[in-house]
Amino acid sequence: MSDQLEIFASRREELAARRALLRARAQQRRRRVAALVVAVGVLLAIVLGGGYYLISNVIGGSDFDGPGRGDVIVKVAGGDSTTEIGNTLSDRGVVGSAKAFTRAAADEERIRSVQPGYYRMRVEMSGAAAVSLLLDPASRVGALEIKGGLQLDDTRGANDAITPGVLSLISKATCADLNGRSTCIPVEDLQAAMAGTDPAQLGVPEWAMDDVRKAVPIRRLEGLLVPGRYDVEPGTPAADVLRSLLAVSTARLEAANLVKAADGTGYTPYEILVIASLVEKEGVADDFGKISRVIYNRLDTDQRLEMDSTVNYPLDLQAIRTSTSDRGRAGPYNTYLNRGLPPTPIAAASDRALSAALAPEAGPWTFFVQCRADGTSCFASTLSEHQTNVNAAINAGVF
């Protein structure tokens, strides 16, 4: 009897195990079916979404009517194709689709000449209206060009003519009228951002950091914004504007190999920028190599540089000569009184000035004076030779 009970129990256990196995297999089938349904759903969504994009943007291309409404700033990146510009405009809500823009631009050859930068466009424009507005020179905003020799501050020259400085040019570049609101950043706000923001947060390069921290705050970025074209996004806060410009400028200095090239000069990269700024302000490009040599020779022999450009710098003056009282005015930039280099660059230095600062022309000169009407200078290695050149310049009416 006990054997029969054991057999019965064994069969019952076997049956239960078989049922459990069948339930597990059924559950696995349900999971596979559910996963398949989800996968098909995702694939269908992708296909439908892609099909919608293909139809709306490539094959058909939805379009708005009319000139649009409200202002919006759009960036065209360097190297953007017409299609990429169209995608940007579509993403920003300017046009109904990229296709609407590219279709309208198909027969417009000028679209290929659109420059990188920022443009004031309108929301919900027709493709044709967007092409027309993008090609309108008045739509370009934020364009900035810094030229060699410019200071941060405005300077006063002959007949009291004012040359706008780098900060004034930046201020102008920030200006746009967006939906009736001006985005202009005053020079004073740029100065406050420069003086009140930690140099590291502004993006000052590490090789310049120590010198920048020592500088007078309102002059700390002098010379760090190198000549060239820049783009400023209107509506951006002052500190962010300076940060973006410094990023571009630093990249250009790195591309010029400043840090590595300075290694063989005996001067730091920042000091090379200072020398380059002196070269830029003291003469014309054809003389840059010789002027750089004069600076090197004087520094090597512990002579004062005695350069008028350094005296005029804190006075915001542009002049060939200086007065006796100005040359006697104490201050960190007066190289008639102080030995060595001034604490910061005194202007934006061009590529040619930077090259001259890194590799001065060989020669014994320690003096020079502008002696010709074309702005070129006469160079000398002795004081007596220099005085002869000065007298000749005076007689020629150029000094």
C-alpha positions as CSV (number, residue, x, y, z in Angstrom):
1,M,0.0,0.0,0.0
2,S,2.8,2.4,0.9
3,D,4.4,1.7,-2.5
4,Q,1.2,2.6,-4.3
5,L,1.0,5.9,-2.4
6,E,4.6,6.7,-3.2
7,I,4.0,6.0,-6.9
8,F,0.9,8.2,-6.8
9,A,2.8,11.0,-5.1
10,S,5.6,10.8,-7.6
11,R,3.2,11.0,-10.5
12,R,1.4,14.0,-8.9
13,E,4.8,15.8,-8.5
14,E,5.7,15.0,-12.1
15,L,2.4,16.4,-13.3
16,A,2.9,19.6,-11.2
17,A,6.4,20.1,-12.6
18,R,5.1,19.6,-16.2
19,R,2.3,22.1,-15.6
20,A,4.9,24.6,-14.2
21,L,7.1,24.1,-17.2
22,L,4.1,24.8,-19.5
23,R,3.2,27.9,-17.6
24,A,6.8,29.2,-17.8
25,R,6.9,28.5,-21.6
26,A,3.6,30.3,-22.1
27,Q,4.9,33.3,-20.1
28,Q,8.1,33.4,-22.2
29,R,6.0,33.4,-25.4
30,R,3.8,36.3,-24.0
31,R,7.0,38.3,-23.2
32,R,8.4,37.7,-26.7
33,V,5.2,38.8,-28.3
34,A,5.0,41.9,-26.1
35,A,8.7,42.8,-27.0
36,L,7.9,42.2,-30.7
37,V,4.9,44.5,-30.4
38,V,7.0,47.3,-28.8
39,A,9.7,46.9,-31.4
40,V,7.3,47.1,-34.2
41,G,5.7,50.1,-32.6
42,V,9.0,51.9,-32.3
43,L,10.0,51.0,-35.8
44,L,6.7,52.2,-37.1
45,A,7.1,55.5,-35.2
46,I,10.5,56.0,-36.7
47,V,9.3,55.2,-40.2
48,L,6.2,57.4,-39.8
49,G,8.3,60.2,-38.3
50,G,11.0,59.9,-40.9
51,G,8.4,59.7,-43.6
52,Y,6.7,62.9,-42.3
53,Y,10.1,64.7,-42.2
54,L,10.9,63.4,-45.7
55,I,7.6,64.6,-47.0
56,S,7.4,67.9,-45.2
57,N,11.0,68.9,-45.5
58,V,12.5,67.2,-48.5
59,I,9.7,66.2,-50.9
60,G,7.1,68.7,-50.2
61,G,8.2,71.2,-47.6
62,S,5.6,73.1,-45.6
63,D,5.9,76.8,-46.0
64,F,4.6,79.9,-44.2
65,D,3.0,82.8,-46.0
66,G,4.2,86.4,-45.9
67,P,7.1,88.3,-44.2
68,G,6.7,86.8,-40.8
69,R,6.3,88.3,-37.3
70,G,8.6,89.1,-34.4
71,D,12.4,89.2,-34.5
72,V,14.8,86.3,-33.8
73,I,18.6,86.1,-34.0
74,V,19.9,83.2,-36.1
75,K,23.5,82.1,-36.5
76,V,25.0,81.0,-39.8
77,A,28.1,78.9,-39.1
78,G,31.2,78.9,-41.2
79,G,30.9,76.4,-44.1
80,D,27.2,76.0,-43.8
81,S,25.5,74.8,-46.9
82,T,22.2,76.1,-48.1
83,T,20.5,73.0,-46.7
84,E,22.2,73.5,-43.3
85,I,21.1,77.1,-43.2
86,G,17.6,76.0,-44.1
87,N,17.7,73.4,-41.2
88,T,18.8,76.2,-38.8
89,L,16.0,78.5,-40.0
90,S,13.5,75.7,-39.6
91,D,14.7,74.8,-36.1
92,R,14.4,78.4,-35.1
93,G,10.8,78.7,-36.4
94,V,11.8,81.2,-39.2
95,V,10.6,79.0,-42.0
96,G,8.1,76.1,-42.1
97,S,10.7,73.7,-43.4
98,A,14.2,73.5,-44.7
99,K,12.8,72.6,-48.1
100,A,10.8,75.8,-48.3
101,F,14.0,77.7,-47.9
102,T,16.2,75.7,-50.2
103,R,13.5,75.7,-52.9
104,A,13.3,79.5,-52.7
105,A,17.1,79.8,-52.8
106,A,17.6,77.4,-55.7
107,D,17.9,80.1,-58.3
108,E,19.6,82.8,-56.1
109,E,23.3,82.7,-56.7
110,R,24.0,85.2,-53.9
111,I,23.0,82.7,-51.3
112,R,26.4,81.1,-51.6
113,S,28.0,84.4,-50.5
114,V,26.2,84.6,-47.2
115,Q,28.9,85.2,-44.6
116,P,29.1,83.4,-41.2
117,G,27.7,85.4,-38.4
118,Y,24.4,86.5,-36.8
119,Y,21.4,87.6,-38.7
120,R,18.1,89.3,-37.5
121,M,15.3,87.3,-39.0
122,R,11.6,87.0,-38.4
123,V,9.5,84.1,-37.2
124,E,7.1,82.2,-39.6
125,M,8.4,83.7,-42.8
126,S,7.8,82.3,-46.2
127,G,10.9,80.6,-47.7
128,A,11.2,83.4,-50.3
129,A,10.9,86.1,-47.7
130,A,13.6,84.4,-45.6
131,V,16.0,84.3,-48.6
132,S,15.4,88.0,-49.3
133,L,15.9,89.0,-45.7
134,L,19.0,86.9,-45.2
135,L,20.6,88.6,-48.3
136,D,19.7,92.1,-47.0
137,P,23.0,93.6,-45.6
138,A,20.9,95.3,-42.9
139,S,20.0,91.9,-41.5
140,R,23.6,91.1,-40.5
141,V,24.2,92.0,-36.8
142,G,27.1,91.6,-34.4
143,A,29.9,92.0,-36.9
144,L,33.1,93.3,-35.4
145,E,36.5,94.0,-36.8
146,I,39.5,94.9,-34.6
147,K,42.5,96.4,-36.4
148,G,46.1,96.5,-35.3
149,G,47.1,99.5,-33.2
150,L,43.7,99.9,-31.5
151,Q,43.5,100.3,-27.8
152,L,40.7,99.3,-25.5
153,D,39.8,102.9,-25.0
154,D,39.0,105.6,-27.6
155,T,42.0,107.7,-28.5
156,R,42.4,111.3,-29.5
157,G,44.6,112.3,-32.4
158,A,45.3,115.3,-34.6
159,N,42.7,118.0,-34.6
160,D,41.1,116.2,-31.7
161,A,39.8,113.4,-34.0
162,I,38.5,110.5,-32.0
163,T,39.4,106.9,-33.0
164,P,36.9,104.4,-31.5
165,G,38.7,101.9,-29.3
166,V,38.0,98.1,-29.0
167,L,35.4,98.5,-26.3
168,S,33.5,101.1,-28.3
169,L,33.5,98.7,-31.3
170,I,32.3,95.8,-29.2
171,S,29.6,98.0,-27.8
172,K,28.4,98.9,-31.3
173,A,28.5,95.3,-32.4
174,T,26.2,94.3,-29.5
175,C,23.5,96.6,-30.9
176,A,20.3,95.3,-32.6
177,D,16.7,96.3,-32.4
178,L,14.8,93.1,-31.4
179,N,11.1,93.4,-31.2
180,G,11.4,97.1,-30.3
181,R,14.1,96.6,-27.7
182,S,17.7,97.7,-28.1
183,T,20.3,95.1,-27.1
184,C,23.2,97.7,-27.0
185,I,25.7,97.1,-24.1
186,P,27.3,100.5,-23.1
187,V,31.1,100.7,-22.9
188,E,30.8,101.3,-19.1
189,D,29.1,97.9,-18.7
190,L,31.8,96.2,-20.7
191,Q,34.4,97.9,-18.5
192,A,32.6,96.8,-15.4
193,A,32.4,93.2,-16.6
194,M,36.1,93.2,-17.5
195,A,37.1,94.7,-14.1
196,G,34.5,92.7,-12.0
197,T,34.7,89.3,-13.5
198,D,37.5,86.9,-12.5
199,P,39.9,86.5,-15.4
200,A,39.6,82.8,-15.3
201,Q,35.8,83.1,-15.8
202,L,36.4,85.4,-18.7
203,G,38.6,82.7,-20.3
204,V,41.9,84.5,-20.0
205,P,44.6,81.9,-21.2
206,E,46.7,80.4,-18.5
207,W,49.9,81.8,-19.9
208,A,48.6,85.3,-19.4
209,M,46.8,84.8,-16.1
210,D,49.4,86.0,-13.6
211,D,50.1,89.3,-15.6
212,V,46.4,89.9,-16.1
213,R,45.6,89.6,-12.4
214,K,48.4,92.1,-11.6
215,A,47.1,94.6,-14.2
216,V,44.8,97.6,-13.5
217,P,41.3,95.9,-13.9
218,I,40.1,98.3,-16.6
219,R,43.3,97.5,-18.7
220,R,43.6,93.8,-18.0
221,L,42.4,92.7,-21.4
222,E,44.5,95.1,-23.4
223,G,46.2,93.3,-26.2
224,L,44.5,90.0,-25.6
225,L,41.9,90.7,-28.3
226,V,44.0,90.3,-31.4
227,P,43.1,92.0,-34.8
228,G,40.6,90.2,-37.0
229,R,36.9,89.7,-37.6
230,Y,34.6,88.6,-34.8
231,D,30.9,87.9,-34.4
232,V,29.0,89.1,-31.3
233,E,25.5,87.7,-30.6
234,P,23.2,90.7,-29.7
235,G,21.4,90.2,-26.4
236,T,24.2,88.4,-24.8
237,P,25.4,89.6,-21.3
238,A,28.6,91.7,-21.2
239,A,30.7,89.1,-19.5
240,D,29.6,86.5,-22.0
241,V,30.4,88.7,-24.9
242,L,34.0,89.3,-23.6
243,R,34.3,85.5,-22.9
244,S,33.3,84.6,-26.5
245,L,35.7,87.1,-28.0
246,L,38.6,86.0,-25.8
247,A,37.9,82.4,-26.8
248,V,38.3,83.2,-30.5
249,S,41.3,85.5,-29.9
250,T,43.1,82.9,-27.8
251,A,42.5,80.2,-30.5
252,R,44.1,82.6,-33.1
253,L,47.1,83.1,-30.9
254,E,47.4,79.4,-30.4
255,A,47.2,78.9,-34.1
256,A,50.0,81.4,-34.5
257,N,52.1,79.2,-32.2
258,L,52.7,82.0,-29.7
259,V,53.4,80.0,-26.6
260,K,55.9,77.6,-28.3
261,A,57.6,80.3,-30.4
262,A,58.1,82.5,-27.3
263,D,60.3,79.8,-25.7
264,G,63.4,80.7,-27.7
265,T,63.1,84.4,-27.2
266,G,63.9,84.8,-23.5
267,Y,60.5,86.3,-22.9
268,T,57.1,84.9,-21.8
269,P,54.2,84.7,-24.3
270,Y,52.6,87.7,-22.6
271,E,55.8,89.8,-22.7
272,I,56.0,89.0,-26.4
273,L,52.5,90.5,-26.8
274,V,53.7,93.6,-25.0
275,I,56.7,93.9,-27.3
276,A,54.5,93.3,-30.3
277,S,52.1,96.1,-29.2
278,L,55.1,98.5,-28.9
279,V,56.3,97.5,-32.3
280,E,52.7,98.1,-33.7
281,K,52.4,101.6,-32.2
282,E,56.0,102.8,-32.9
283,G,56.2,102.5,-36.7
284,V,55.0,101.2,-40.0
285,A,54.9,97.6,-41.0
286,D,58.1,97.7,-43.1
287,D,60.1,98.8,-40.0
288,F,58.6,96.3,-37.5
289,G,61.6,94.0,-37.6
290,K,64.1,96.8,-36.9
291,I,61.9,98.4,-34.2
292,S,61.6,95.0,-32.5
293,R,65.4,94.7,-32.6
294,V,65.8,98.1,-30.9
295,I,63.5,96.9,-28.1
296,Y,65.5,93.7,-27.6
297,N,68.8,95.5,-27.7
298,R,67.7,98.1,-25.2
299,L,66.2,95.5,-22.8
300,D,69.4,93.4,-23.1
301,T,71.5,96.3,-22.0
302,D,69.2,97.5,-19.3
303,Q,68.4,100.8,-21.1
304,R,65.1,102.5,-20.8
305,L,62.9,102.0,-23.8
306,E,62.0,105.8,-23.9
307,M,59.1,105.3,-26.3
308,D,56.5,108.0,-26.7
309,S,53.7,105.4,-27.4
310,T,53.9,104.2,-23.8
311,V,53.7,107.7,-22.4
312,N,50.6,108.5,-24.6
313,Y,48.9,105.2,-23.8
314,P,47.3,106.1,-20.4
315,L,46.5,109.5,-21.8
316,D,44.5,108.0,-24.7
317,L,46.5,110.0,-27.1
318,Q,47.8,109.2,-30.6
319,A,50.8,111.4,-31.4
320,I,54.3,111.0,-32.7
321,R,55.8,113.2,-30.0
322,T,55.2,113.8,-26.3
323,S,55.6,116.9,-24.2
324,T,58.3,117.3,-21.5
325,S,55.6,117.4,-18.8
326,D,54.1,114.1,-20.0
327,R,57.4,112.4,-20.2
328,G,58.0,113.5,-16.6
329,R,54.7,112.2,-15.4
330,A,55.1,109.2,-13.1
331,G,53.3,106.0,-13.9
332,P,53.8,102.3,-14.8
333,Y,53.6,103.0,-18.5
334,N,56.3,105.7,-18.7
335,T,59.3,104.1,-20.3
336,Y,61.2,107.3,-20.0
337,L,61.2,106.9,-16.2
338,N,60.9,103.1,-15.8
339,R,63.2,100.3,-17.0
340,G,61.8,97.2,-18.7
341,L,58.5,96.6,-20.4
342,P,55.2,98.3,-19.4
343,P,52.9,96.1,-17.4
344,T,50.5,95.3,-20.2
345,P,50.3,95.6,-24.0
346,I,49.4,99.0,-25.1
347,A,47.3,98.0,-28.2
348,A,46.2,95.1,-30.3
349,A,49.2,93.8,-32.3
350,S,48.9,92.6,-35.9
351,D,50.3,89.4,-37.2
352,R,53.3,91.2,-38.7
353,A,54.0,92.9,-35.4
354,L,53.7,89.6,-33.5
355,S,56.1,88.0,-36.0
356,A,58.6,90.8,-35.6
357,A,58.4,90.5,-31.8
358,L,59.1,86.8,-32.0
359,A,61.9,87.1,-34.5
360,P,63.4,90.6,-34.7
361,E,65.6,91.6,-37.6
362,A,69.4,91.3,-36.9
363,G,71.2,94.6,-36.2
364,P,73.0,96.8,-33.7
365,W,70.4,99.5,-33.5
366,T,69.3,101.1,-30.2
367,F,67.7,104.3,-31.6
368,F,65.2,105.2,-34.3
369,V,63.1,108.2,-35.3
370,Q,60.4,108.7,-37.9
371,C,62.3,110.5,-40.6
372,R,60.3,110.3,-43.8
373,A,56.9,111.4,-44.9
374,D,55.8,107.8,-45.6
375,G,56.1,107.0,-41.9
376,T,59.3,105.0,-42.2
377,S,62.1,105.5,-39.6
378,C,65.9,106.0,-39.6
379,F,67.8,103.7,-37.3
380,A,71.1,104.3,-35.4
381,S,73.4,102.4,-33.0
382,T,74.9,105.5,-31.4
383,L,73.4,108.7,-29.9
384,S,75.3,110.9,-32.2
385,E,74.0,109.1,-35.3
386,H,70.5,109.2,-33.8
387,Q,70.8,113.0,-33.3
388,T,71.8,113.4,-36.9
389,N,68.7,111.5,-38.0
390,V,66.5,113.6,-35.6
391,N,67.8,116.8,-37.2
392,A,67.2,115.5,-40.7
393,A,63.6,114.6,-39.7
394,I,63.0,118.1,-38.2
395,N,64.4,119.7,-41.4
396,A,62.1,117.5,-43.5
397,G,59.1,118.6,-41.4
398,V,58.2,115.1,-40.3
399,F,59.3,115.3,-36.6
